[in-house]
Structure formats: structure tokens, C-alpha cells
Amino acid sequence: MKLENKTPYPADLFRGVIRERRLFGSVAIRVAYDILGQELRIADEQTWPISPGPWESAFGPMPGDELMIRGGVDVLLHGYARTSHQRPVTRLDVEVAVGPGWRHRIAVIGDRSWERGLTGLRPSAPIPFSILPLTLERAYGGSGEWDSLEVPFVDNPRGRGFYIDEDSARGQPLPNIENPEALIDRWDDRPDPVGVQACDLVFGPRVRRSVGVDLERHVITELRSTLFNAAFPDMIAPAAHAGDEVRITGVRHDGPVLFRLPPPPLRLVLRFGEQEVVREPAIDQIGVDTEGMRAFLSYRFPFRYQMIPLQKRHIQLLVAEPSSAWASVPLATSYGEAQ
């Protein structure tokens, strides 16, 4: 089976074996857009590739796209927390919403350090700010030293706020980016890092929420498709559809970033022997560069099929007219066999 891409958008077909004569395919496409006012317009240059393996993007490290299905829609942001009209504040909540039913926020707090109080160390008063980067270096994490050995906080060794003992914490910084529902209070608090960029496949909260393990038998009992998402666990929306409003606050001095998701500018034609179907892929990633006012939407269409000897199998990716309304079907549809 081959993918014939007749669009200007980066795309690839990934395949794998489920069991004997039972296979899966997954077509992944990525479309770059410019944010003009409250509208997404297809960019002249399509610079966001589809990559089987990990790669370095404008958003930082990105995991590969070679997978069958994600457990929801990754929402990824690149940029800064910015206060309204550049007025300094000590705390700013950055919030992103997709559609009517999903939203998530993080707390961005001015620079603080651990200082001596009556009962031990306490956070100093935050320094007012008008701009702070939304990077993992500002989230909880980092590394400490024990017995002359460097001890990293595994989930985010690039971060700040992790200390081995009280003496090493004194005078040192707290993270700027926190979970507003679980703010750090003590120097030895160990919160899960929060962020708006992509996280590693082995990121602890991602694994804990996606993999069920029987500790007594030392076996995996459940593997959820959220393991294959790239976003932080709380930055995964259940779904995103054309017409849904995307709203991001706390990232521009001049107000929120606001746009509606457009219809997919493409369609798939799948042929299995004499069977031909036309399908519309679903959104599985929303990436927004709030500084450059650019975005990308990743689309995916996963399916299962049966290996039938000598059967002709072919997939075309075509540009769709803006007014076209193509049938949407549940993910992981089966083809090439009796329905």
C-alpha cells in the first residue's frame, strides 16, 4: 500500500501488524496556518513536517508521528506569558480553551526564592513581571547534589525548584510555572511539572496516566492511547472539530488569541480492491505560536484492514474544496473485508 500525496501539505502513511493478516494503517498530515485576526489562513510555506522519529521544531523537541492513534487532541503552545497592556503583576493565569467543553490553565508567578521564616523556609514575595517564557526551564524540576553526585529530577531535569535538602534550597529560586490547584508551599514539595509544550515519552505523569501495571505480577494490565500523545497530560483535549473556537488568554499584551478551527483542506480516497471510500481525517494536534501568530493543525486517519493476497490497495490525499462536506467516520475503521 502506498500514499499518493497530491496536496502541498506534509503527509505520511504508517503501517503495522495487529496479528496475522490483520494490519493497521494511519495517515498523518500537518497543515501550517497564519493567524489573521480571528481566522486561520493556510500559510504560503508549509514548514511543519511529518516525521517518523523525534525531531527539533520551532516549539522545541517533538516526538515522532509514527503511531496509529492518539488518545485525544494535543494542544501545544509556544511563546510567553504576557500581561494585559504590559502592566506588571505578580501572578498571571494562562488559559487555553478548545470548543465548549475543554479548558486548562496554568499559574505563572513572578520570580521568588526560598527565604528563612519563623518555622522554616518560605517563598519570598514574587517580583512583578509583564513577560515570562512558557518553557520547561521555568517549570518545576532541576537537579541537586548529594554525596558529590548530581541528582536530577527525572521528569524535568531542565527545570527549577527541586532541592535535596533545606540548606541547598535556601536563597534558591522556585518555579515560575505551576499547577494553580496545587501551588508549592514547602521546599520539599514534589509536584508534577506542568507545561504547554511537548513532553517526553517517558515523562512520569504521562506514563502513570496511560499505563496500568500489576505490581505483584510485574505485568502491564492496560495501555491507553494517551501514551502516544505529545502534550502534557492536562493539555490533551478529548476532541476538536471544525467550527470549534480556540481561545488562549494571558499570552498577548493586546488581548487573547482567538480563532475558529477551519474545515480540513483535504480528503482521503482509500481503495481496497473494488471498494472505494472518501474520508475526512480528524484533528489530533493543535499547535499555536503566540509570538509569530502562526499555527499548525495535525490531522490523522487510522484504519484497520485485512491482508488479502493480490488485492490492490491505494490511498490518495487530495485537496478539498472549502465548501466540501465529506463524511466523517469513527476512528480505526476497518476496510478490505466483510463489514
N, C-alpha and C positions, 0 to 999 in steps of 0.2 A: 504494500500500500504506500502511495506517495501523496504528498500535499502539493498541489499546484497553486501557488500564490499569485493571483492576478491583481493584487492591491499594492499600494505603496507602503503598507504597514508591515513591520517585522512580525514574522509568524513562524511557527514550527509545529511539527507533529511528533508527539512522543508516544511510544507503544511499549507494551509489556505483556507478560503472560500471567493469567489468573490461575489456570490449570490447563491440562491437556486439551487442545483445540478451543480453548476459551481465552480470548485475548481482550485487551483494552487499548483504546486509543484516546488521546487527549490533544486537541488543537488549542494552542495558546497564541494570542495576538496581543500586541501592545500598540496603542494609538496615543500620540502626543497631541496636546491641545494648548492653545493660548487662552488665558482668561481675559476676556474683554468685557469690562463692566460686569454684568451678571450672566454672561454667556460663555460657553466653551466653543471655540472655533478650532477646527483641525489645523495644526501647525504646518507651515511650509516644509520644515525639516523634521523628519521622523527619526529622532536620535536615540530613542529608548529601545534597545534590542531585546529580543527573546534569547536567553542564554541557557543551555542545559546545566551548566555549572555556576558556582558563585562568581560574581563579578563586581567591579568597583563602579558605582554610579555617582551621579551628582548628589544623591542623598546619602552617600556613604556605601559601605559593603551591602550587597544584595545577594540573597541566596538564589540558587538556580531555579529554573522554571520546569525542569523535567519531573513531572508528577502527574497523577491522574486528576486529582480534585482537591480543592481546599475546603476547610470547614467553615466557610463564611468569607466575607469580603475584607481583605486587608485595607486599612486606612493608614496611609503613611504621609507624614508631614516633614518638610524641610524648611527651616527658617528660624525666626527669632520670636520670642515673646516681646510684644511691643505695647506700651501703654497708650491709651487714648490721648491724642494731641500732645504726646511726649511729656505728659505730666508725670513726675516721679511718684512711685508708690512703693510700699514695702512688700506687697503681695499682689499677684495678678493670676486669675484663673484662666487658663487656655481651654476652650471647649470646642469640640467638633461634633456636629450632628449630621446624620445621613437619613433622609426620609423622616416620616413622622414618629418612628418608634425607637430610634437608636441615638444615643449621645454619650459622650465620655469627656471628662475634664481632668486636668492635672493642675496642681498648685505650683506656681513659680514664685519663689521667695528670694528677696534680696540677700546679698552676702551676709553670712553670720559665722561666728566661731564659738567654740566651747570656752566658757569662762567660769571662774570659780564662784559658786554661790554658797549659801548657808548650809545646804545639805548635799553638796557635791557640785559637779559640773552642770551648767545650764546653758542654753543657747543665748547668745548675745542678741540685742535688738537688731533686726535686719536693716541693712543700709538701703535707702530708697534707690530705685533704678527706673529707667524708662525703656531699656532694651537688655535682653539676656538671650544667649543662644540656646536653642532647644536640642542639645546634643547629649549623648551618653556621658560625656565628661562632667556634665552638671547634675547627673542623677546619682543616686546612692551607689556606692561601691568604692573601688580603690584597692590599696594594698597596705599592709603593715609589716613590721619586722618583729620576729620572735627568735631568740637564740641565734642572732646574726643571719637568719634566713628570711627572705621575702615571702610573705603570706598574702596572696591575692584573694579578694572577694570574687569567687569564681564567676558569679552571674554578671559581674560588670567590673573587671579589674581596671577599667579606664576611669571609673567614677571617683567620687569624693565622699567622705563621711564615715568610712569603715576604719575602726581603730582596734588594736589588740587589747589595750589596757587604758585606764583612765589617764595615766601620765602622758601617754603618747597622743591622747585626744586634746589635752589642754592647749588652747590657743589655735587649734586647727579648724579648718572650715567644715561646715555642714553642707549637704547637697542643696542645690537651688531648686531642683525639680522633685516634687513629692506627690504621693497619693493624698488628696485632700481629706480622705476618710481615715487616714492612718498617719498623721504627721509625727515626725520624730520628736521624742520628748527626752530621751536619755541617750548618753553617749554610746551605750551598748545595745541600743535598739538595732534590730537586723531586718529592716523591711525589704520586700521585693522591690528592685529598681522599677521605675516607671519611665516610659518614654514614648516618643511618637515616630521613631524611625524603625527600621528593620532590626530584628534581634536574631541571634544565632540559633541554629537548630538545636543546640544543646543547652539553651537558656533554661535555667531551672524551672521557673513558673510555667513556661511553655510545655516542658516535658511533664511536669506534675499534673497539669490540667488535661493532658492529652493521652497519657499512658497509664493504664491500670495495671498494678503489679500485685501478685500474691506473694508477700514476703516470706511466708512459711515454705511455700513450694518453689520460690525463686523463679516464677514464670510470669510472663506478661499475659494478663487476662483481657485487656482491652486496648485498642489502638484507635484513637479518634482522628478524624481527618484534620482537626485543628493543628496537629503536629506539623502539617505541611504549610501552614500559614507563615508568612514572613513577619507580620506585625506583632507588637506586644499583645499578650492575650486579651487585655481590655480594649485594644484598638481594632478588634475584629467585629464588624457589623454582621448581623445574620444574613442580610441580603441587600442589594441595591438595584434599582430598576430605573429605566428611562423615565424622566419626569420627576424623580426624587430630588428634593432640594438638599444641597450640601452647604452647610454654614459653619464657618470657623471664626471664632472670636478670640481676641487677645493676641493677634499676630500682626496687626497693622495699626499704625498711628492714626490712619484715616477711617477706621471702621472695620467691620467684619468682611471676610472673603465669603462671597455668596454666589452660587450658580446652581443651575439645574442640570442633571445628567441627561445628555442627549441620547437619542436612539443610536444603536450600534451602526456605524457606517459601513457595515459589511455583512455578508451572509455566507453560509457554507452549503455546498451541494455535495452530498455523500452518495456514492454509487456502490452498491454491493450486488454484483451480478445484474439482474434486470431491475432491481429495486433502486429507486432514486428518491431522495428526500432533501428538502431545503430547510435549513435550520438557522436560528439566530443564536450566537453564543451569549453567555451571561457574563456580567461584570464580576471579576473576582479580586480586583485590586483598584484602589483609588489613590493616586499619589498627587500631592499638591506642593508645589514650590511657592511658598507665600511671599518670597522676596522677588523672584522673577515673574510672578503671576503666570506660571505655567502649570500644567497638569498632565498626567497620563492616566489612561484607563486601560487595565489589562482585562482581556476577555478570554473565556475558556469554554470549550465544548467537549466534555468527556463522554465516552460511549464504550459499550462492550460489543464484541462481535465474535462469531464462531468461525474458526478456520475451516473453510471448505476448499478442498483441492481444486485448482484451476479456476476458481472464481475470480473474476476481475473486480478489484477494489480500488476506488479512486476518490479523492477529495479535492474539490476546488474551493478556493477562497476568493470571493468576488466582492467588488464594491457595490454597496446597496444604495439605491436612490433614497434621499432623505425622507420621502413620503412613504417608502415601502413599509408594509406591515407584515412581518414574517412570523410564522407560528413558533411559539416557544414551547419547549417540552421539558419534562423533568430531567435532571442531570442523570448521567450514566444510563442513557437509553441503549437498548440492545438492537443490533442490526445483523443481517446476514443469516437469520434463522427464523423459524416459525414464531410468530408473535403470540 
